[in-house]
Amino acid sequence: MFLMILFYPLRDIVITTSSTPATTSDLTPNQSSPLSDWIYYMQQIHVSAIDMGLSRVIPVANHLGLIQSAKDDAYVFTVAGTNGKGSTTAVISEVCQQAGYKTALYQSPHLIDFNERVRINGCPVGDEVLIDAFYQVEQARLACDLTLSFFEMTTLAAMLIFAQADCDVWVLEVGLGGRLDVVTIIDPGLAVITNIGIDHVDWLGDTREKIGYEKAGILREGIPLIYGETDMPESVLAKIEELQCPYYQVGKDYDFAEQEEGWQFSSANITLQLPKPKLSLINSNNAVAALLASDLTITTEHIKSALTKVKLDGRFDARDIQERHWLFDVAHNERGMTFLLSQFLPLWQQHKAHYPKAELHVVFSMLADKDIDHVVQLLVDSKLPIKTWHVAEIDHPRAAPLKQLTEVLQQHNQQNIITYDNLGVIGNEVVAVTTDKDLILVCGSFHIIGEVLQPLV
């Protein structure tokens, strides 16, 4: 049974109209157009892929009735943070499903198919459902005479799908920052900040205090916050105090301990013995804390059942494909790579013990706005015996050029570098130059995973 769910009003926001008029053309898709046409169209209609702010989004959301719909009918988890959002939202979603709630999950980006971003009870929604939602958002956008970015259009469509499906619980992953991210037009019942690191400095700032201020923008007056690391920036604490939010911080109010047969979650009120998930224990721990602090009816059995089932593609994702051993991980910044290496080094040692003649190959690429030098430095400093680097540009407007990638590797004295015209051909090429004993690590970006994986499967 649902307990009473409290939502709080949005802060005052000045509404402005885009200087670029919203128009239709012969290229505008319709309800019978394929999903690929809609994806391409939405990528073209706004001046930039990232456009921080809510002034264009809120009128369209109001036109669709979205804000009121979620306010009346759903319990909302909003999850922000530099790393770990995907794992945290996946665990929260799976537990809610096990508890019998009709659960909506919104994540980004996707690895292969766009539908991966929008799930109900764990299943990606179909093309027809997405197309219908895109059409409704487009009509609302035109009615408001505004332009929207790709992320804004698709996020509004996901919310519309969740509202029309009468989902009991919405689990929303923030795309970038928090304060000005479109996800925050819906007030949460509970907020999670997984951690705060240096990333997206062009949009969020170059210090943890500045980035913390942006991520704390998901808070609303009086709602609980789960804070998933022991070091909290003053900017986050100031927002907590301003809004009088009850908060629970790892290492202070709750914690976890890994055990041989599982792991233990503990707080002042409860201790749980839980099975190990395939996902990070750190993120699973934060997810469990969020669920227990929510107004939902969650039992230990719901949590245990979910942890044995939950998975997330591209997060320490081990697969055997074409008689080769692969490990896919979306690590793309300092914190992500540090965490990946903490898991990967023991895995490599186990693999080497089983296959003494095994060699390690790395398939690598990154976006240009990431700290490529620092990520490569971490890989080199790990002392992993990397036999060969396989490198190509990501098919994305923000991709780091191949020349930049190879130069960074060479600056770190990496010699065995093989370059390719595109990531789509790398998988099969790597299979051709490796053995069935070798281990292949694919990392550096969300985008690299899908581009490498799709031709292989």
C-alpha positions in Angstrom: 0.0 0.0 0.0 1.2 3.5 -0.8 2.0 5.9 2.0 1.3 9.5 1.5 3.7 11.1 -1.0 4.7 14.7 -0.6 5.9 16.9 -3.5 7.0 20.5 -3.3 6.6 23.3 -5.7 9.3 24.2 -8.3 11.5 27.1 -7.5 10.7 30.4 -9.4 12.1 30.2 -12.9 12.1 33.0 -15.4 10.5 31.8 -18.7 12.0 33.1 -21.9 11.4 32.3 -25.5 14.1 30.9 -27.8 15.3 33.4 -30.4 15.1 30.6 -32.9 11.4 30.0 -34.0 9.9 26.6 -33.8 8.8 25.5 -37.3 7.8 22.4 -39.2 9.2 21.4 -42.6 8.9 18.6 -45.2 11.6 16.8 -43.2 9.5 16.7 -40.0 8.6 13.1 -39.1 5.0 12.0 -38.5 3.4 9.2 -36.5 4.1 6.7 -39.3 7.8 7.6 -39.6 10.4 5.1 -38.3 12.1 5.7 -35.0 15.4 6.4 -36.7 13.9 9.3 -38.5 12.7 10.8 -35.3 16.1 10.3 -33.6 17.8 12.1 -36.5 15.3 14.9 -36.6 15.5 15.7 -32.9 19.3 15.8 -33.2 19.0 18.6 -35.8 16.3 20.9 -34.6 18.2 22.7 -31.8 21.4 24.9 -32.1 23.4 22.7 -29.6 23.4 19.2 -28.2 23.7 20.5 -24.6 21.8 23.6 -23.6 21.7 24.0 -19.8 18.5 25.6 -18.4 14.8 25.0 -17.9 13.3 28.1 -19.5 12.4 26.3 -22.8 11.4 23.0 -21.2 8.9 24.0 -18.5 6.3 25.6 -20.9 6.3 22.5 -23.0 6.1 20.2 -20.0 3.1 22.3 -18.7 1.5 22.1 -22.1 1.7 18.3 -21.9 0.4 18.3 -18.3 3.6 16.4 -17.2 4.5 18.1 -14.0 1.0 17.8 -12.5 0.7 14.2 -13.7 3.8 13.0 -11.9 3.0 15.1 -8.8 -0.4 13.4 -8.4 0.4 9.8 -9.3 4.0 8.6 -8.7 6.7 8.3 -6.2 9.9 9.7 -7.8 13.6 8.9 -7.1 16.0 11.4 -8.7 19.6 10.3 -8.9 22.5 12.6 -9.6 26.3 12.2 -9.3 29.5 12.0 -11.3 29.6 8.2 -11.4 27.5 5.3 -10.4 24.1 6.7 -11.4 23.3 3.9 -13.8 24.0 1.1 -11.2 22.2 3.0 -8.5 19.1 3.6 -10.6 19.1 0.0 -11.8 19.1 -1.4 -8.3 16.4 0.9 -7.1 14.3 0.0 -10.1 14.7 -3.7 -9.7 13.8 -3.7 -6.0 10.7 -1.6 -6.7 9.6 -4.2 -9.3 10.2 -7.0 -6.9 8.0 -5.1 -4.4 5.2 -5.1 -6.9 5.3 -1.5 -8.0 4.9 -0.7 -11.7 8.3 0.9 -12.1 9.6 3.4 -14.7 13.3 3.7 -15.3 15.0 6.5 -17.2 18.7 6.3 -17.9 21.1 7.8 -20.5 22.9 7.4 -22.7 22.1 4.1 -24.4 24.6 1.6 -25.6 23.0 0.2 -28.7 19.3 1.0 -29.1 17.7 4.2 -27.9 14.8 2.2 -26.4 17.3 1.2 -23.6 16.8 4.6 -22.1 13.1 4.2 -21.4 12.0 1.1 -19.4 8.9 0.0 -17.6 9.2 -3.0 -15.3 12.7 -3.6 -16.7 11.6 -3.8 -20.4 12.5 -1.2 -23.0 9.4 0.4 -24.5 8.7 -0.3 -28.1 9.3 1.9 -31.1 5.6 2.8 -31.5 5.3 4.0 -27.9 8.4 6.2 -28.4 7.2 7.6 -31.7 3.8 8.5 -30.3 5.4 10.3 -27.4 7.9 12.1 -29.6 5.0 13.2 -31.8 3.1 14.6 -28.8 6.2 16.4 -27.5 6.8 17.9 -30.9 3.2 19.2 -31.2 3.6 20.8 -27.7 6.9 22.3 -28.7 5.4 23.9 -31.8 2.4 25.1 -29.8 4.8 26.9 -27.4 6.9 28.2 -30.3 10.2 26.9 -28.7 13.1 24.8 -29.7 14.4 21.9 -27.5 17.6 20.0 -27.5 17.7 16.2 -28.3 18.0 15.4 -24.6 15.2 17.7 -23.6 12.9 16.3 -26.3 13.6 12.7 -25.4 13.4 13.2 -21.6 10.0 14.8 -21.9 8.9 11.9 -24.1 10.1 9.4 -21.5 8.2 11.3 -18.8 5.0 11.4 -20.9 5.3 7.6 -21.5 5.6 7.0 -17.7 2.7 9.2 -16.9 0.4 7.7 -19.6 1.4 4.2 -18.4 0.3 5.1 -14.8 3.6 4.0 -13.4 3.7 3.8 -9.5 7.4 4.7 -9.2 9.7 6.7 -11.4 13.4 6.3 -11.1 15.1 9.2 -13.0 18.8 9.5 -13.7 20.0 13.0 -14.1 21.8 13.6 -17.4 24.1 16.4 -16.6 24.6 18.3 -13.3 21.2 18.6 -11.6 20.1 22.2 -11.0 19.4 22.9 -14.7 18.8 19.4 -16.0 15.4 18.7 -17.5 14.9 15.7 -15.1 14.5 18.2 -12.3 11.2 19.6 -13.6 9.7 16.7 -11.6 10.0 17.1 -7.9 11.4 13.9 -6.3 10.1 12.1 -3.2 13.7 11.3 -2.5 17.0 12.4 -3.9 20.3 10.6 -4.3 23.7 12.1 -5.0 26.1 9.2 -5.6 29.4 11.1 -5.5 30.9 14.3 -6.8 34.0 14.4 -8.9 35.5 16.6 -11.6 33.8 16.1 -14.9 31.9 18.2 -17.4 33.9 21.3 -16.3 32.7 23.4 -19.2 29.1 23.2 -17.9 29.4 22.5 -14.2 32.6 24.2 -13.0 36.1 23.1 -12.2 35.9 22.4 -8.5 33.9 20.0 -6.4 32.2 22.9 -4.6 30.9 24.3 -7.9 29.9 20.9 -9.2 28.3 20.1 -5.8 26.2 23.2 -6.0 24.8 22.1 -9.4 24.1 18.5 -8.3 22.4 19.7 -5.1 19.9 21.5 -7.4 17.9 18.2 -7.4 16.9 18.9 -3.7 13.5 20.2 -2.7 12.3 21.5 0.6 12.0 18.7 3.3 12.7 15.7 1.0 15.3 13.1 2.1 18.7 13.0 0.5 21.0 9.9 0.3 24.6 11.1 0.0 26.9 8.3 -1.2 30.4 9.3 -0.2 32.1 10.4 3.0 33.4 13.7 1.8 30.5 16.2 1.3 31.2 19.6 -0.3 30.1 22.6 1.7 27.9 23.7 -1.2 25.8 20.5 -0.8 25.5 20.9 3.0 24.5 24.6 2.5 21.6 23.5 0.2 20.6 20.8 2.7 20.4 23.3 5.5 18.6 25.9 3.3 15.9 23.4 2.4 15.9 21.6 5.7 16.3 18.3 4.1 16.9 15.2 6.2 20.0 13.5 4.9 21.8 10.2 5.3 25.5 10.0 4.5 27.5 6.8 3.9 30.1 6.2 6.6 28.0 8.2 9.1 24.4 7.1 8.9 24.8 3.8 7.0 27.6 1.7 5.6 28.4 -1.7 4.1 30.9 -4.5 4.6 31.9 -7.0 2.0 31.9 -10.6 3.3 32.9 -13.9 1.8 29.4 -15.1 1.0 27.8 -11.7 0.5 27.7 -8.3 2.1 26.2 -6.5 5.0 24.2 -3.3 5.0 24.0 -1.5 8.3 22.4 1.6 9.8 21.4 2.8 13.2 18.0 1.0 12.7 18.7 -2.1 10.7 21.4 -4.6 9.7 20.8 -6.8 6.6 22.8 -9.7 5.3 22.5 -9.5 1.5 23.7 -11.5 -1.6 26.4 -9.9 -3.8 25.1 -8.3 -6.9 26.9 -8.2 -10.3 27.0 -4.4 -9.9 29.1 -2.3 -7.6 28.6 -2.8 -3.9 29.1 0.9 -3.3 26.3 1.8 -5.6 24.1 -1.0 -4.4 24.6 0.1 -0.8 23.4 3.7 -1.7 20.4 2.2 -3.5 19.4 0.2 -0.5 19.7 3.2 1.7 17.5 5.2 -0.6 14.8 2.5 -0.7 14.8 2.1 3.1 14.5 5.9 3.5 11.6 6.2 1.0 7.9 6.0 1.6 7.6 2.7 -0.2 6.8 -0.7 1.4 10.1 -2.5 0.8 11.1 -5.8 2.6 14.4 -7.6 3.0 13.2 -10.3 0.6 12.4 -7.7 -2.1 16.0 -6.4 -1.8 17.6 -9.9 -1.8 15.6 -11.0 -4.8 16.5 -7.9 -6.8 20.2 -8.1 -6.0 20.4 -11.6 -7.5 18.7 -10.4 -10.7 19.9 -6.9 -11.4 22.4 -6.2 -14.2 23.5 -3.3 -16.3 25.1 -3.5 -19.7 28.5 -1.9 -20.0 29.2 -1.8 -16.2 32.0 -4.3 -15.5 30.2 -6.3 -18.1 32.1 -9.6 -18.8 31.1 -11.5 -21.9 32.4 -14.4 -24.1 31.8 -13.4 -27.7 33.3 -15.1 -30.8 35.4 -17.4 -28.6 37.0 -14.4 -26.9 36.9 -13.0 -23.4 35.7 -9.4 -23.2 35.2 -6.9 -20.4 33.1 -3.8 -21.3 33.1 -0.8 -19.0 31.9 2.8 -19.5 34.6 4.3 -17.3 35.4 7.7 -18.8 36.8 9.9 -16.1 39.3 9.7 -13.2 36.8 8.4 -10.6 35.3 5.9 -13.0 38.7 4.6 -14.2 40.0 4.3 -10.6 37.0 2.2 -9.7 37.2 0.1 -12.8 40.9 -0.7 -12.1 40.1 -1.6 -8.5 37.9 -4.4 -9.9 39.8 -5.2 -13.0 43.2 -5.9 -11.4 42.0 -8.9 -9.4 40.0 -10.1 -12.4 43.2 -10.0 -14.5 45.1 -11.9 -11.9 42.4 -14.6 -11.8 42.3 -14.7 -15.6 46.1 -15.0 -15.8 46.1 -17.8 -13.2 43.6 -19.7 -15.3 45.2 -18.9 -18.7 49.0 -18.4 -18.1 49.7 -17.5 -21.7 46.9 -14.9 -21.8 47.7 -11.4 -23.1 45.7 -8.2 -22.4 44.4 -6.0 -25.2 42.7 -2.6 -24.7 40.1 -1.1 -27.1 40.1 2.6 -26.3 38.5 5.9 -27.3 37.2 8.9 -25.5 35.3 12.2 -26.0 37.4 15.3 -26.5 35.9 17.1 -23.5 37.2 14.4 -21.1 40.5 14.3 -19.3 42.1 11.8 -21.7 45.6 12.4 -20.3 44.6 11.6 -16.7 42.6 8.5 -17.7 45.5 7.1 -19.8 47.9 7.9 -16.9 45.7 5.8 -14.5 45.8 2.9 -17.0 49.5 3.1 -17.4 50.2 3.5 -13.7 48.2 0.4 -13.0 51.1 -1.6 -14.4 48.7 -3.8 -16.4 50.7 -5.6 -19.1 48.8 -4.1 -22.0 50.0 -5.9 -25.1 48.2 -3.8 -27.7 46.0 -0.6 -27.8 43.3 -0.7 -30.4 42.1 2.9 -31.1 39.5 4.6 -33.3 37.3 7.7 -33.1 33.9 7.6 -31.6 31.1 8.4 -34.0 30.0 11.5 -32.1 30.3 15.2 -32.6 32.4 15.5 -29.4 34.7 12.6 -30.2 38.4 13.1 -29.6 40.3 13.0 -32.9 42.3 9.9 -33.6 45.5 12.0 -33.7 44.9 13.3 -30.2 44.2 9.8 -28.8 47.4 8.4 -30.3 49.5 11.3 -29.2 48.4 11.0 -25.6 49.2 7.3 -25.6 52.6 8.0 -27.1 53.3 10.7 -24.5 52.8 8.0 -21.9 55.3 5.7 -23.7 52.7 3.3 -25.1 54.1 1.9 -28.3 51.9 -1.0 -29.6 49.0 1.2 -31.0 46.8 -0.1 -33.8 44.4 2.5 -35.3 41.2 2.0 -37.2 38.9 4.0 -39.4 36.0 3.5 -37.1 35.0 1.5 -34.0 32.6 -0.7 -35.8 35.4 -2.7 -37.4 37.5 -3.0 -34.3 35.7 -5.9 -32.7 36.3 -8.4 -35.6 39.8 -7.1 -36.1 40.7 -7.7 -32.5 39.3 -11.2 -32.7 41.6 -11.8 -35.7 44.8 -10.8 -33.8 44.0 -12.4 -30.4 43.6 -15.9 -29.0 40.9 -17.6 -27.1 43.0 -17.2 -23.9 43.4 -13.4 -24.1 41.3 -10.8 -22.3 40.0 -7.7 -24.2 39.1 -4.6 -22.2 36.9 -2.1 -23.9 36.7 1.3 -22.1 36.8 5.1 -22.3 33.2 6.1 -23.0 29.6 5.1 -23.0 29.7 5.5 -26.8 32.5 3.1 -27.4 30.7 0.2 -25.9 27.8 0.2 -28.3 29.9 0.9 -31.4 32.2 -2.0 -30.6 29.5 -4.4 -29.3 26.8 -4.1 -31.9 28.8 -5.7 -34.9 29.9 -8.5 -32.6 26.5 -9.7 -31.3 
